């Protein structure tokens, strides 16, 4: 709930975010699903025995681990890890280009795709 509350505090008004998770019990409890519904979130849950459902997020975490962490955790505490993670996510979204996104950053590509 802490993560969800943090997201709600900073999300832009009018945004219809999708929250993706596995089928863990903690993503299915009423107080969590009710809060998602109240805030207008779309809940997407992976289907049982379908590994392709979460391929995009698995790909992101692979990149995070190889590009940012280089196979080890270079942080002394959770505060430092959060700072490192936020910095990487900002870089990933706003400066990292990819052939898959036609040489654009993810943010630029999303805007390009939505305008098409």
C-alpha positions in Angstrom: 0.0 0.0 0.0 2.9 2.4 0.7 4.0 2.1 -3.0 0.5 2.7 -4.2 0.0 5.7 -1.9 3.3 7.2 -3.2 2.2 6.8 -6.8 -1.2 8.3 -6.1 0.5 11.3 -4.5 2.5 12.2 -7.7 0.5 10.9 -10.6 -0.9 13.5 -13.0 -4.6 14.2 -12.8 -6.6 12.5 -15.6 -4.0 9.7 -16.0 -5.5 6.2 -16.2 -2.5 4.1 -15.0 -2.3 0.3 -15.3 -0.8 -1.6 -12.4 0.7 -4.9 -13.4 1.3 -7.7 -11.0 1.5 -11.4 -10.6 -1.3 -13.4 -8.9 0.1 -13.1 -5.4 -2.5 -12.9 -2.7 -1.3 -9.5 -1.6 -2.5 -8.1 -5.0 -5.9 -9.7 -4.6 -7.0 -8.6 -1.2 -10.1 -6.4 -1.1 -8.5 -3.3 0.4 -5.9 -3.2 -2.3 -8.2 -3.9 -5.3 -10.8 -1.5 -3.9 -8.2 1.3 -3.6 -7.1 0.7 -7.2 -10.7 0.9 -8.3 -11.4 4.1 -6.3 -8.4 5.8 -7.9 -9.4 4.7 -11.5 -6.4 2.4 -11.9 -6.6 -0.6 -14.3 -5.3 -3.8 -12.6 -3.6 -6.2 -14.9 -2.6 -9.5 -13.5 -0.6 -12.2 -15.2 -2.4 -15.3 -16.2 -1.5 -18.6 -14.6 1.2 -20.4 -16.5 1.7 -17.7 -19.1 5.2 -16.3 -18.8 4.8 -13.9 -21.7 2.4 -11.7 -19.7 5.2 -10.1 -17.7 7.9 -10.2 -20.4 8.2 -6.3 -20.7 8.8 -5.9 -17.0 11.2 -8.8 -16.8 13.1 -7.2 -19.7 13.3 -3.9 -17.9 14.6 -5.5 -14.7 17.2 -7.4 -16.7 18.4 -4.1 -18.2 18.3 -2.5 -14.7 20.5 -5.3 -13.3 23.0 -5.3 -16.1 23.2 -1.6 -16.9 22.9 -0.1 -13.4 23.9 -2.7 -10.9 26.4 -4.6 -13.1 25.7 -7.9 -11.3 26.1 -6.6 -7.8 24.4 -4.1 -5.4 26.6 -1.1 -5.0 24.5 0.4 -2.2 25.1 0.5 1.5 21.4 0.9 2.5 17.9 1.1 1.1 18.0 5.0 0.9 21.0 4.8 -1.4 19.3 2.0 -3.5 16.2 4.2 -3.9 18.3 7.1 -5.1 20.2 4.9 -7.5 17.0 3.4 -8.8 15.3 6.7 -9.4 18.3 8.1 -11.2 18.4 5.0 -13.5 14.7 5.1 -14.2 15.0 8.8 -15.1 17.9 8.0 -17.4 16.1 5.0 -18.9 12.9 7.0 -19.7 14.5 10.3 -20.8 18.0 9.6 -22.3 18.4 6.0 -23.1 17.8 5.3 -26.8 17.2 1.9 -28.4 16.9 0.4 -31.9 13.6 -1.0 -30.9 12.3 2.5 -30.3 13.6 3.9 -33.6 16.5 5.6 -31.9 14.1 7.5 -29.5 14.0 7.4 -25.8 11.0 5.5 -24.3 9.3 8.8 -23.5 9.7 10.1 -27.1 8.6 6.8 -28.5 5.5 6.7 -26.4 4.5 10.2 -27.5 5.3 9.2 -31.1 3.2 6.0 -30.9 0.3 7.8 -29.2 0.2 10.5 -31.9 0.1 7.9 -34.7 
